[in-house]
Amino acid sequence: MKIKAHIPNLLTLGNLLCGTIATIFAVQSDFVLAGIFVIIGIFFDFLDGFVARLLKVSGDLGKQLDSLADMVTSGVVPGIIMAKLIQDNLISRSNSFDTSIIDISIIGLILTLSACYRLAKFNIDTRQSDSFIGLPTPAMSLFVISLPLIQMYSELDLVQDLISNNYFLIGVTWVLSYLMNADIPLFSLKFKEYSLKNNWIRYLFLLISIILIFTLNFISIPIIILLYVILSLKKM
């Protein structure tokens, strides 16, 4: 087998490495470094598919590796982060540590289970070659990793209160878990060609996303994910 056939798989393993490192930081409640490595991992996830198409070396092995790597970076990590956020809120309110806190915080791991189910379905679903059915796991992961960053760096009281509210976090967990596995068609950011007529929704989404990132910083991330779902529903 030619060396070029292994290049996309090496990039996929880079995604897995970043996800593994992010898991360590998430367990330690270092949400900044966890978020950085998740973002790098998601970049590798995008890059491996792009390179595979460019080199024309796509195959079943790469497809399986991709889902296994995503399971860590965009499945395990966001589940742990959500669980830690719920746990931290409970500890801050009780001013003590109780074993019941662990039980409630496990709700956050529903994201991990839902991501696993979504990735397994993706591997056997022939409808998702040019678009997605359900929210992609990287989008869910970006939404979740933004929450502690918003909490740390935003000065808006309303936003702080929301993320400090476990009813809100548990609600987000259920909504994201549903969206990942809902039978809802969502557009892909893969460009087969670059005409405005056939890609207007992609260009519109990218333009609005760039504006939001520069104006709202971390708060823009969940808004962009919601925008992605709304635009996809409008396109139906």
N, C-alpha and C positions, 0 to 999 in steps of 0.2 A: 504494500500500500504506500502511495506517495506521501511525503511529509506534509504536504498541504492539506491532506484529508484530516490530519490530526489537529490543525490549528484551531478550528472552531471548538473542538472538544477541550483543548487547553484553556481557551477563554471561558468555557462553561465551568471548568474546574476552578478558575479564578473567581467566578461568582460564588462557588461553594466555599472556597477559602475565606472570602470576605464575609459570607454569611456565618461561618463558624466563628470567626473572630468577633463579629457583631453579637453573636449569642453570648460570648463570654462577657462582653461589656454590658449587655442588657441585664444579665444576671447580677452584675455588680452595680446596677443602677447608673451606669455611665451612659446616659442616653445620647449625649452629643457624639461620642466616638461610635456608639452602636449605630446611630443614624448615618454617620459618615461612611461606615463600611457597608451599610445596606445600600446607600446610594451608589457607591462604587460597584457593588455586586450587581445592582440592577443595570448599571452601564455595561458591565460584562455580559449580562443577559441579553441586552439589545445588540451588543457588538457581535456575539457569537452567531446569532441568526443572520445578521447582515453579512458577515464574512463567509458564512456557509453558502449563502445565495450568490455572493460575489465569486467565490471559487467553484461553485457548482458541486459541492461535496456534501449536500444534505443527506442524512440517512437515519435509520431507526435508532442506532446507538446514540446519536446526537440528541434525538428527540427525548429519549429516556433520561439521558444525563441532564438535559435542560430542566426537566420536571423535578428530578431529584435535587438539583442545586437550588431551584426555586423553592422547594419545600423547606429548606433551611433559611435562606435569605428572606423569603417573602411568606413564610409560614410559621416557622418556629420563633423567629425573632419578634415579629409583631405580637404574637401571642404572649410571649414573655413580657414585653414592654407593657401591654395592656394589663396583664396580671399585676405587674409591679406598680402601675399607676393606681389601680384599685386598692392594692395593699397599702400603699403609701398614704392614700386618703383616709383609710380606716385607722391606721396608726396615728396619724396627725389628730384625728378626732378623739381617739380613746386615750392618747398619751401613754399607751402601754402596748405590749405585744401579747396577743392571745392566739391560741391555735385555731380558733374559729375564723380569724382573719385569713389564714391560708385557704380555708375551704371556700370562702366567698371570692377571693381573688382568682381562684381557678377558673371562674367564669370567663376570664380573659382568654384562656386557652381554647375556647370554642373557635376563636379565629384560626388557630393552628389546625384543628380538626376540619374546619370548613375549607381551608386552603388545600389540605390534603385531598379532600373529596373532589374539589374543583379541578385540581391538577390531574387526578386519575381520570376524570371525565374528559378532560381536554385531550388526553392521549388517545382516546378511542373515538372521539367525535370528529367525523370527517367534514362537518359544517364549518369548522373554525380555521380554515386555511387563509381566508382573506379578511375575516372579521372575528369578533369574539362573541361567545354566548355567555353572558355573565361577566361580572367585573373581574379583570385580570388580577392575579395575586400581587404583582408588583404595585399596582395602583392602590390596592388595599394596604399594602405595607407602607407606602409613602404617606398615606393618610394617617396611619397609626403612629409612625415615628415622628410625625410633625407635632403631635399633641404635647409631649413633654418639652419640646423645643419652644412651642408657643407659650407654654406655661412659664418657662424660664425667662424668655426674652420679651414677651408682650407686656405692655403696661395697661392694657384694657381690663378693667375690673370684670366686665361681663364675661370675657373670654376666660379669665382666671377662675371665676366662679363656676363656669361650665365644666372645665377640666377637673376642678376639685370636687365635682359632684358625681358620685358613683352611679346614680341613676342615669346620668348622661352617658357615662363611659359604658355602662352595660347596654344601654340603648344603641350606642354606636356599634358595639360588638355584634349585637343581633342584626342590625341593619346591614352591616358590611358582610356578615356571614350569609345573609339572605341574598344580597346582590351578587356575591361570587357564584352562587349556584342557581340563580334565577334564570329562567329561559328568556332572557332579554338580549337581543342583538346589539352589540356595541361596536362602533367603527374601530378599525385598526389604524395605527400611524404608519403602516408600511405603504410606501409609494411605489406603485407599479410604473407610473409615469407622472409627470409633474404639471399637467394642464390644470388651469383654475376651474374649469367646468366640472371635471371629475373628482377634484380634490378640495373643493371650496370649504367643506366642513372641517377638513384637516388644517387648512391654512387659517381659517377663522379661529379654531381652537388654539393653535400655536400662537397666533397674534395676541389673543386675549390672555393666554397663559403668561406670555412674556411681560405684558403690561401689569398683570396682577403680581408677578414675582417682584418686579422692581418697585411696586407701590406698597405692597402689603407684607413682604418678606415671608416668614414662615406661615403666617395666617393664610397666605395664598394657596398653600398646598391642599388642604381639605376643600377649599372653594373650587380649585381647579378640578379635583376629582369629581365633585358634584356637577360642575359644568360639563365634564366629559359624559357623565350619565345623562344629563338633561339634553345635550346636543344629540346624543345617540337616539334618545327617545323621539326627539323632534324629526330626526331623519327617517324614522320608521314609516 
